[in-house]
């Protein structure tokens, strides 16, 4: 009887398996025969950031999430299949989806009161960072998901997240977005930032310091540890390596990290603000230098000759800190006055940097370094406003747009996928009502967003 029961069970399992195979084989041809989704987007104007030319009127044919054809509406529509879905944006201007090359989606710094800031090194930032490190990774993941959605809704369809995400926060958020579980931009994730000991947070409880730091950073202490740190991030399946360079980081250490990153086909972005750190990044062969505020003319020339990108981050420009502090905390008259004077001095220096960058012809992109809570604005709104600070600092409107589209795509190594409205690229589009070349602030009023051929928002009336 036992053998009979075993035979019957085996026959039942075989029958179920055969039925499953039969279903899959029959379903395959049906799925293959299903037509790919096709959409035709029409608009009054289409800006090509690379050339600066405007096509008017314009149409974009999209199939299966990618751009198939761009051109005059009559020609493109003639090539569209019957029953194509048409999205008519009227007189709006189409642009590629925006790219934030330097952000921190899992950090939302609320500037602490004056007396609290005075008690800490880097007091406006370090206390909140320490709180983020000891918070639940789950809580940070939900925060990151919200920030990602807000970025996308404001027209930012791709971001490069450069640290402050815990061990795997940004890689998991990236994967969740790619799988369609949560909405958000494409993410190039870096996981933990590589730093030398003593940066960001100091004087921690000795019994807990190592455990706390390992939640957020990978420490560099010699060339071999730099290689190992890169490998640990490679294990997390990162898209880019982020290193923070200070006066303690040596060329051999950074060069080892660069070599290991390149061996794994990854670019390496180096936070470098002062002249010494910038030179270390240049001599080590970094792919991009983040911030670069104190770059000399000679260093800009070296970067240009070596093909190193400068990723400008005009975050503190135009009284940024006052704007985020005043709605949240009480500032003494003395503090407010000192802040205003410091901001004016910073803006003057940044204006000079921008002019030297333009004159040098070094390749540059732009990022927000967004990790700050701006009362009254979403993360996306704060990010776009920050990017447009470049224009206030003297960058022509077209070059600002290039910095957050075509140039950014090249810096990320994704110029074959994003950054322009061209055949073969992902269908990441935004539209504004007016002309962003005449009024760059139009980008703060994005009316239409599409990612992967899917409409994220459409505030434009049908025509």
C-alpha positions as CSV (number, residue, x, y, z in Angstrom):
1,X,0.0,0.0,0.0
2,X,2.9,2.4,0.8
3,X,4.3,1.9,-2.7
4,X,0.9,2.5,-4.3
5,X,0.5,5.8,-2.3
6,X,4.0,6.9,-3.4
7,X,3.2,6.1,-7.0
8,X,0.0,8.0,-6.9
9,X,1.7,11.1,-5.3
10,X,4.4,11.0,-7.9
11,X,1.9,10.7,-10.7
12,X,-0.1,13.7,-9.2
13,X,3.1,15.8,-9.0
14,X,4.0,14.9,-12.6
15,X,0.5,15.8,-13.8
16,X,0.8,19.2,-12.1
17,X,4.2,19.8,-13.5
18,X,3.1,18.9,-17.0
19,X,0.1,21.2,-16.7
20,X,2.4,24.1,-15.5
21,X,4.8,23.5,-18.5
22,X,1.8,23.4,-20.8
23,X,0.5,26.7,-19.5
24,X,3.9,28.4,-19.7
25,X,4.4,27.2,-23.3
26,X,0.9,28.3,-24.3
27,X,1.3,31.7,-22.5
28,X,4.6,32.5,-24.1
29,X,3.4,33.1,-27.7
30,X,0.4,35.1,-26.4
31,X,2.7,37.4,-24.4
32,X,5.0,37.8,-27.3
33,X,2.1,38.7,-29.6
34,X,0.9,41.5,-27.2
35,X,1.7,44.8,-28.7
36,X,4.2,47.0,-26.8
37,X,2.7,50.1,-25.3
38,X,3.1,53.1,-27.7
39,X,2.6,56.7,-26.8
40,X,2.9,59.9,-28.8
41,X,3.7,63.1,-26.9
42,X,3.1,66.4,-28.7
43,X,4.2,69.8,-27.6
44,X,4.7,73.3,-28.9
45,X,8.5,73.2,-28.4
46,X,11.3,70.8,-27.6
47,X,14.6,71.9,-26.3
48,X,17.8,70.0,-27.2
49,X,20.2,71.0,-24.4
50,X,23.3,69.7,-26.2
51,X,22.9,72.0,-29.3
52,X,20.6,74.6,-27.7
53,X,18.2,74.3,-30.7
54,X,14.4,74.3,-30.3
55,X,12.1,72.1,-32.4
56,X,8.7,73.7,-32.8
57,X,6.2,72.0,-32.9
58,X,7.6,68.7,-31.7
59,X,6.5,65.1,-31.2
60,X,8.1,62.2,-29.4
61,X,7.1,58.6,-30.2
62,X,7.6,56.2,-27.2
63,X,7.5,52.5,-27.3
64,X,8.1,50.1,-24.4
65,X,9.5,52.9,-22.2
66,X,12.1,54.2,-24.7
67,X,12.1,56.9,-27.2
68,X,11.7,55.6,-30.8
69,X,11.5,58.8,-32.8
70,X,11.7,62.6,-32.4
71,X,10.6,65.1,-35.0
72,X,7.8,67.2,-36.4
73,X,4.4,66.0,-35.3
74,X,3.1,65.2,-38.9
75,X,6.1,63.0,-39.7
76,X,6.3,61.2,-36.3
77,X,2.6,60.6,-36.1
78,X,2.7,59.0,-39.6
79,X,5.0,56.4,-38.2
80,X,2.9,55.7,-35.2
81,X,0.7,52.5,-35.2
82,X,-3.1,52.7,-35.2
83,X,-4.5,53.3,-31.7
84,X,-1.4,55.0,-30.4
85,X,-2.0,56.9,-27.1
86,X,-1.6,60.6,-27.7
87,X,-0.6,63.1,-25.0
88,X,-1.0,66.7,-26.3
89,X,0.8,69.2,-24.1
90,X,-0.3,72.2,-26.2
91,X,2.2,75.0,-26.3
92,X,4.5,73.6,-23.5
93,X,8.2,73.2,-23.8
94,X,9.6,69.6,-23.5
95,X,13.0,68.9,-21.9
96,X,14.8,65.8,-20.8
97,X,14.2,64.6,-17.3
98,X,16.4,66.5,-14.8
99,X,19.4,64.9,-13.1
100,X,20.6,65.6,-9.6
101,X,24.2,64.4,-9.6
102,X,24.8,64.8,-5.9
103,X,22.1,64.1,-3.3
104,X,21.4,62.3,0.0
105,X,17.9,60.9,-0.1
106,X,18.0,59.2,3.3
107,X,19.1,62.3,5.3
108,X,16.9,65.2,6.3
109,X,18.8,67.6,8.5
110,X,16.9,69.9,10.7
111,X,19.3,72.7,11.8
112,X,19.4,72.6,15.7
113,X,19.2,75.7,17.9
114,X,22.2,78.0,18.2
115,X,23.3,76.7,21.6
116,X,23.2,73.1,20.4
117,X,25.2,73.9,17.3
118,X,27.9,75.6,19.3
119,X,28.5,72.4,21.3
120,X,29.5,70.3,18.3
121,X,32.1,70.3,15.6
122,X,30.3,71.2,12.3
123,X,27.3,71.9,14.6
124,X,24.7,72.5,12.0
125,X,25.2,69.1,10.5
126,X,26.9,66.6,12.8
127,X,24.2,66.3,15.5
128,X,21.5,65.4,12.9
129,X,23.9,63.0,11.2
130,X,24.6,61.2,14.4
131,X,20.9,60.9,15.1
132,X,20.4,59.4,11.6
133,X,23.1,56.8,12.2
134,X,21.4,55.5,15.3
135,X,17.9,55.6,13.9
136,X,16.2,52.5,12.6
137,X,17.3,51.6,9.1
138,X,13.6,50.9,8.4
139,X,12.6,54.5,9.3
140,X,15.4,55.9,7.1
141,X,14.1,53.7,4.2
142,X,10.6,55.2,4.5
143,X,12.2,58.7,4.6
144,X,14.2,57.9,1.5
145,X,11.1,56.6,-0.3
146,X,9.2,59.9,0.4
147,X,12.2,62.0,-0.7
148,X,12.5,60.0,-3.9
149,X,8.8,60.4,-4.8
150,X,9.1,64.2,-4.2
151,X,12.1,64.4,-6.4
152,X,10.4,62.6,-9.2
153,X,7.2,64.7,-8.9
154,X,9.4,67.9,-9.4
155,X,10.9,66.5,-12.6
156,X,14.1,64.9,-11.3
157,X,14.1,61.5,-13.0
158,X,17.7,60.5,-12.1
159,X,19.8,61.0,-9.1
160,X,23.2,60.0,-7.9
161,X,23.0,59.3,-4.2
162,X,26.4,59.9,-2.6
163,X,26.4,58.5,0.9
164,X,24.6,59.0,4.2
165,X,22.2,56.1,3.6
166,X,23.4,53.5,6.0
167,X,24.8,50.2,4.8
168,X,22.3,49.4,2.1
169,X,19.6,52.1,2.3
170,X,20.1,53.6,-1.2
171,X,20.9,50.3,-2.9
172,X,17.6,48.8,-1.6
173,X,15.7,52.0,-2.4
174,X,17.1,51.8,-6.0
175,X,16.1,48.2,-6.3
176,X,12.6,48.9,-5.0
177,X,12.1,51.7,-7.5
178,X,13.4,49.6,-10.4
179,X,11.0,46.8,-9.4
180,X,8.1,49.3,-9.4
181,X,7.4,48.8,-5.7
182,X,7.7,52.5,-4.9
183,X,7.9,55.6,-7.2
184,X,11.1,57.5,-7.6
185,X,13.9,58.5,-9.9
186,X,16.6,56.2,-11.3
187,X,19.2,56.0,-8.6
188,X,22.9,55.5,-8.9
189,X,23.7,54.3,-5.4
190,X,27.0,54.5,-3.5
191,X,26.2,52.9,-0.2
192,X,28.7,53.9,2.5
193,X,31.0,56.8,2.1
194,X,34.8,56.2,2.4
195,X,36.4,58.6,4.9
196,X,39.5,59.0,7.0
197,X,39.0,58.7,10.7
198,X,38.0,62.0,12.4
199,X,35.7,63.4,9.7
200,X,32.0,64.2,10.3
201,X,31.6,63.0,13.9
202,X,34.1,63.0,16.7
203,X,34.3,62.1,20.4
204,X,31.8,59.3,20.4
205,X,31.4,56.9,23.3
206,X,34.5,54.7,22.9
207,X,32.6,51.5,23.7
208,X,30.2,52.2,20.8
209,X,32.2,54.3,18.3
210,X,33.2,51.6,15.9
211,X,29.7,50.1,15.7
212,X,28.1,53.5,15.1
213,X,30.6,54.6,12.5
214,X,30.3,51.3,10.5
215,X,26.6,52.0,10.0
216,X,27.4,55.0,7.9
217,X,31.1,55.0,6.8
218,X,33.9,52.8,5.6
219,X,37.2,54.0,7.2
220,X,40.4,54.4,5.1
221,X,43.6,53.7,7.0
222,X,46.2,52.9,4.3
223,X,46.0,51.8,0.6
224,X,44.9,48.2,1.4
225,X,42.1,49.3,3.7
226,X,40.9,51.6,0.8
227,X,40.8,48.7,-1.5
228,X,38.9,46.6,1.0
229,X,36.4,49.4,1.6
230,X,35.7,49.6,-2.1
231,X,35.2,45.8,-2.2
232,X,32.7,46.0,0.7
233,X,30.6,48.4,-1.3
234,X,30.9,46.3,-4.5
235,X,29.4,43.5,-2.4
236,X,26.4,45.8,-1.9
237,X,26.1,46.1,-5.7
238,X,26.7,49.8,-5.8
239,X,26.8,52.0,-9.0
240,X,29.5,54.4,-7.9
241,X,32.1,54.8,-5.2
242,X,32.1,58.0,-3.0
243,X,35.2,59.1,-1.1
244,X,35.5,62.1,1.1
245,X,39.0,63.7,0.8
246,X,40.5,65.8,3.5
247,X,44.0,66.8,4.5
248,X,44.5,63.3,6.1
249,X,43.8,61.4,2.9
250,X,47.0,60.5,0.9
251,X,47.4,60.1,-2.8
252,X,48.4,56.4,-2.4
253,X,45.2,55.7,-0.4
254,X,42.9,57.4,-2.8
255,X,44.7,56.0,-5.9
256,X,44.2,52.5,-4.5
257,X,40.5,53.2,-4.1
258,X,40.3,54.6,-7.6
259,X,42.2,51.6,-9.1
260,X,39.9,49.1,-7.3
261,X,36.8,51.0,-8.3
262,X,37.9,51.1,-12.0
263,X,38.8,47.4,-11.9
264,X,35.1,46.8,-11.0
265,X,34.0,49.2,-13.8
266,X,32.8,51.8,-11.3
267,X,33.4,55.6,-11.4
268,X,34.6,57.3,-8.2
269,X,33.3,60.6,-7.0
270,X,35.5,62.5,-4.5
271,X,34.3,65.1,-2.1
272,X,37.0,67.8,-2.2
273,X,36.6,71.4,-1.1
274,X,40.0,72.8,-0.2
275,X,43.0,73.0,-2.5
276,X,44.9,70.2,-0.9
277,X,42.0,67.7,-1.2
278,X,41.3,68.8,-4.7
279,X,44.9,68.2,-5.7
280,X,44.8,64.8,-4.1
281,X,41.7,63.9,-6.1
282,X,43.3,65.1,-9.4
283,X,46.6,63.3,-8.8
284,X,44.7,60.1,-7.9
285,X,42.7,60.0,-11.1
286,X,39.2,60.7,-9.7
287,X,36.3,60.7,-12.2
288,X,34.6,63.6,-10.6
289,X,35.4,66.2,-8.0
290,X,32.4,67.1,-5.8
291,X,32.0,70.7,-4.7
292,X,35.6,72.0,-5.6
293,X,34.9,75.4,-4.1
294,X,38.6,76.3,-3.7
295,X,39.8,75.0,-7.0
296,X,42.6,77.2,-8.5
297,X,42.9,78.1,-12.2
298,X,45.7,75.6,-12.5
299,X,43.7,72.8,-10.9
300,X,40.7,73.6,-13.2
301,X,43.1,73.3,-16.2
302,X,44.4,70.0,-14.9
303,X,40.9,68.7,-14.5
304,X,40.0,69.8,-18.0
305,X,43.1,68.1,-19.5
306,X,42.5,64.9,-17.6
307,X,38.8,64.8,-18.4
308,X,37.8,65.0,-14.7
309,X,34.3,66.4,-14.1
310,X,33.6,69.2,-11.6
311,X,30.3,68.6,-9.9
312,X,29.2,72.0,-8.7
313,X,26.9,72.1,-5.7
314,X,25.5,75.7,-5.2
315,X,23.7,74.6,-2.0
316,X,24.8,77.3,0.4
317,X,24.3,80.1,-2.2
318,X,21.7,82.9,-1.9
319,X,21.2,82.8,1.9
320,X,20.3,79.1,1.9
321,X,21.0,78.5,5.6
322,X,19.0,81.5,6.7
323,X,16.1,80.4,4.6
324,X,16.0,77.0,6.2
325,X,16.8,78.2,9.7
326,X,14.5,81.1,10.3
327,X,11.2,79.3,10.0
328,X,12.3,76.6,12.4
329,X,14.5,78.2,15.1
330,X,14.9,81.5,16.9
331,X,18.0,83.3,15.8
332,X,19.6,86.0,17.9
333,X,20.2,89.3,16.1
334,X,23.9,88.8,16.4
335,X,23.7,85.3,14.8
336,X,21.4,86.5,12.0
337,X,23.8,89.4,11.2
338,X,26.8,87.1,11.3
339,X,25.1,84.6,9.0
340,X,24.1,87.3,6.5
341,X,27.7,88.6,6.4
342,X,29.1,85.1,5.9
343,X,26.5,84.3,3.2
344,X,27.4,87.5,1.3
345,X,31.1,86.6,1.4
346,X,30.4,83.0,0.3
347,X,28.2,84.2,-2.6
348,X,30.9,86.5,-3.8
349,X,33.5,83.8,-3.8
350,X,31.1,81.4,-5.6
351,X,30.4,84.0,-8.3
352,X,34.2,84.2,-8.9
353,X,34.5,80.4,-9.0
354,X,31.7,80.1,-11.5
355,X,33.4,82.6,-13.8
356,X,36.7,80.8,-13.6
357,X,35.0,77.5,-14.3
358,X,33.3,78.9,-17.4
359,X,36.6,80.4,-18.6
360,X,38.5,77.2,-18.0
361,X,36.2,75.1,-20.1
362,X,36.3,72.2,-17.6
363,X,33.4,69.8,-17.9
364,X,30.9,70.5,-15.2
365,X,27.6,69.1,-14.0
366,X,25.5,70.1,-11.0
367,X,24.1,68.5,-7.8
368,X,22.2,69.8,-4.9
369,X,24.0,68.1,-1.9
370,X,20.4,68.0,-0.7
371,X,20.2,66.6,2.8
372,X,18.5,69.6,4.5
373,X,14.9,70.1,5.7
374,X,13.5,73.3,4.0
375,X,10.3,74.3,5.7
376,X,7.5,74.7,3.2
377,X,9.2,72.9,0.3
378,X,9.3,69.2,-0.7
379,X,12.6,67.6,-1.3
380,X,12.1,68.0,-5.0
381,X,11.1,71.6,-4.8
382,X,14.1,72.4,-2.6
383,X,16.4,70.5,-5.0
384,X,15.3,72.3,-8.2
385,X,15.5,75.7,-6.4
386,X,19.1,74.8,-5.3
387,X,20.2,73.8,-8.8
388,X,19.0,77.1,-10.2
389,X,21.3,78.9,-7.9
390,X,23.9,78.3,-10.6
391,X,22.1,80.8,-12.8
392,X,22.0,83.4,-10.1
393,X,25.8,82.8,-9.7
394,X,26.4,83.6,-13.4
395,X,25.9,80.4,-15.3
396,X,23.9,81.0,-18.5
397,X,20.5,79.3,-18.6
398,X,21.4,76.9,-21.3
399,X,24.6,75.8,-19.5
400,X,22.6,75.3,-16.3
401,X,20.2,73.0,-18.2
402,X,23.1,71.2,-19.7
403,X,24.6,70.7,-16.3
404,X,21.5,68.9,-15.1
405,X,20.9,66.9,-18.3
406,X,23.5,66.1,-21.0
407,X,26.6,67.0,-18.9
408,X,25.3,65.1,-15.9
409,X,24.5,62.0,-18.0
410,X,28.0,62.0,-19.3
411,X,29.6,62.4,-15.8
412,X,27.5,59.5,-14.6
413,X,28.5,57.4,-17.6
414,X,24.9,57.0,-18.7
415,X,24.9,59.3,-21.7
416,X,23.6,56.4,-23.8
417,X,20.5,56.1,-21.6
418,X,19.5,59.6,-20.2
419,X,20.1,63.3,-20.5
420,X,18.5,64.0,-23.9
421,X,15.3,63.4,-25.9
422,X,16.8,61.1,-28.5
423,X,15.9,57.8,-30.1
424,X,17.1,54.8,-28.0
425,X,17.1,56.6,-24.7
426,X,14.7,56.1,-21.8
427,X,11.5,58.1,-22.2
428,X,12.2,60.5,-19.3
429,X,10.6,63.8,-20.2
430,X,9.5,67.0,-18.4
431,X,7.5,69.9,-19.7
432,X,7.1,73.5,-18.6
433,X,4.6,76.1,-19.7
434,X,7.1,78.8,-20.8
435,X,10.6,79.1,-22.2
436,X,13.3,78.0,-19.7
437,X,16.0,79.7,-21.7
438,X,14.2,83.0,-21.2
439,X,13.2,82.3,-17.7
440,X,15.1,79.5,-16.0
441,X,12.7,79.5,-13.0
442,X,10.2,77.8,-15.3
443,X,12.0,74.6,-14.1
444,X,10.5,75.3,-10.6
445,X,7.1,75.0,-12.1
446,X,7.3,71.7,-14.0
447,X,3.8,70.8,-15.3
448,X,4.4,67.4,-16.8
449,X,6.7,64.5,-15.8
450,X,7.2,61.2,-17.5
451,X,9.7,58.4,-16.6
452,X,10.1,55.2,-18.6
453,X,7.2,56.3,-20.8
454,X,4.9,56.4,-17.8
455,X,3.2,59.6,-16.8
456,X,4.1,60.7,-13.3
457,X,2.1,63.9,-13.4
458,X,0.3,66.0,-16.0
459,X,-1.0,69.4,-14.9
460,X,-1.4,70.7,-18.5
461,X,-4.9,70.8,-19.9
462,X,-5.7,68.5,-22.8
463,X,-5.7,70.1,-26.2
